[in-house]
Amino acid sequence: MIGAAHALIPIGEALRDLSARRPSIDRLIADEIGAVVWEATETGRVNIWRREPRPSGLISLIWTELESVRSRWIATRLRREGLSPTAPDIAQWYERLQALEAEAPTVAALWSDDATQRP
């Protein structure tokens, strides 16, 4: 799905380019496809910024669905292993949660990795 989202980016860009020369219908379609803009956000520390992706349009829907799949996968693994955040001692649950989150990369990490591997 990451590859499909990446493939949509040039289509949206081409439609935006066409809209400069033709009626704005191309721009509307391009906006529906969307894009991923990397914005700098403050971390709360002086002069330290973090770049965060801001997807839009259809790409945002794909992005949200992939994040949801990741969250459900983590929750299912925790339940299957008999771990719960409502247990009296949540240390084991929290440690396993951290391990699973490290094991399953975020969509932003996958997006960045996929972008660096593209020609």
C-alpha positions as CSV (number, residue, x, y, z in Angstrom):
1,M,0.0,0.0,0.0
2,I,3.0,2.3,0.6
3,G,4.1,1.7,-3.0
4,A,0.6,2.5,-4.2
5,A,0.5,5.8,-2.3
6,H,4.0,6.7,-3.6
7,A,2.7,5.9,-7.2
8,L,-0.1,8.4,-6.7
9,I,2.2,11.3,-5.9
10,P,3.5,11.8,-9.6
11,I,-0.1,11.5,-10.8
12,G,-1.2,14.3,-8.5
13,E,1.8,16.4,-9.4
14,A,1.0,16.0,-13.1
15,L,-2.6,16.9,-12.6
16,R,-1.5,20.1,-10.7
17,D,0.8,21.0,-13.6
18,L,-2.1,20.4,-16.1
19,S,-4.4,22.7,-14.0
20,A,-2.0,25.6,-14.6
21,R,-2.7,25.2,-18.4
22,R,-6.3,24.0,-18.3
23,P,-9.5,24.4,-16.3
24,S,-9.2,23.8,-12.5
25,I,-10.9,20.4,-12.6
26,D,-7.4,18.9,-12.8
27,R,-6.5,20.7,-9.6
28,L,-9.6,19.3,-7.8
29,I,-8.7,15.7,-8.8
30,A,-5.0,16.3,-7.7
31,D,-6.2,17.6,-4.3
32,E,-8.4,14.5,-3.9
33,I,-5.3,12.3,-4.6
34,G,-3.3,14.3,-2.1
35,A,0.3,14.5,-1.2
36,V,2.7,14.1,1.7
37,V,4.2,17.3,3.0
38,W,7.0,17.1,5.6
39,E,6.5,20.0,8.1
40,A,8.9,21.0,10.8
41,T,7.4,21.0,14.3
42,E,8.9,22.2,17.6
43,T,9.9,19.5,20.1
44,G,9.7,21.8,23.1
45,R,13.4,22.1,23.3
46,V,15.2,25.2,22.2
47,N,16.2,25.2,18.5
48,I,15.3,21.5,18.1
49,W,12.7,20.7,15.4
50,R,11.3,17.4,14.1
51,R,10.1,16.8,10.6
52,E,6.7,15.2,10.6
53,P,4.7,14.0,7.6
54,R,1.3,15.5,6.9
55,P,-0.6,13.4,4.3
56,S,-3.7,14.7,2.6
57,G,-6.4,13.4,0.3
58,L,-6.5,9.7,-0.7
59,I,-3.0,9.3,0.4
60,S,-4.1,10.4,3.9
61,L,-6.8,7.7,3.9
62,I,-4.2,5.0,2.9
63,W,-1.8,6.3,5.6
64,T,-4.6,6.2,8.3
65,E,-5.6,2.7,7.3
66,L,-2.0,1.5,7.5
67,E,-1.5,3.0,10.9
68,S,-4.8,1.4,12.0
69,V,-3.6,-2.0,10.8
70,R,-0.3,-1.5,12.7
71,S,-2.2,-0.6,15.9
72,R,-4.6,-3.6,15.5
73,W,-1.7,-5.9,14.9
74,I,0.0,-4.8,18.1
75,A,-3.2,-5.0,20.2
76,T,-3.9,-8.5,18.8
77,R,-0.4,-9.7,19.7
78,L,-0.7,-8.3,23.2
79,R,-4.1,-10.0,23.7
80,R,-2.9,-13.3,22.3
81,E,0.0,-13.3,24.7
82,G,-2.5,-12.7,27.6
83,L,-1.2,-9.1,28.3
84,S,-3.6,-6.3,29.3
85,P,-3.2,-2.7,30.2
86,T,-5.8,-3.2,32.9
87,A,-3.7,-5.8,34.8
88,P,-2.6,-4.8,38.3
89,D,1.0,-4.9,37.2
90,I,1.3,-3.5,33.7
91,A,5.1,-3.6,33.5
92,Q,5.2,-6.7,31.4
93,W,2.5,-5.4,29.1
94,Y,4.3,-2.1,28.7
95,E,7.6,-3.7,27.9
96,R,6.0,-6.0,25.3
97,L,4.1,-3.0,23.9
98,Q,7.4,-1.2,23.4
99,A,9.0,-4.2,21.8
100,L,6.1,-4.7,19.4
101,E,6.1,-1.0,18.5
102,A,9.8,-1.2,17.7
103,E,9.2,-4.4,15.6
104,A,6.4,-2.8,13.6
105,P,7.6,0.4,11.9
106,T,5.4,3.4,11.6
107,V,4.0,4.4,8.3
108,A,6.2,7.5,8.4
109,A,9.3,5.3,8.7
110,L,8.1,3.0,5.9
111,W,7.4,6.0,3.8
112,S,10.9,7.5,4.4
113,D,12.6,4.1,3.7
114,D,10.6,3.5,0.5
115,A,11.3,7.1,-0.7
116,T,15.1,6.6,-0.2
117,Q,15.1,3.4,-2.2
118,R,13.3,5.0,-5.2
119,P,15.5,6.2,-8.0
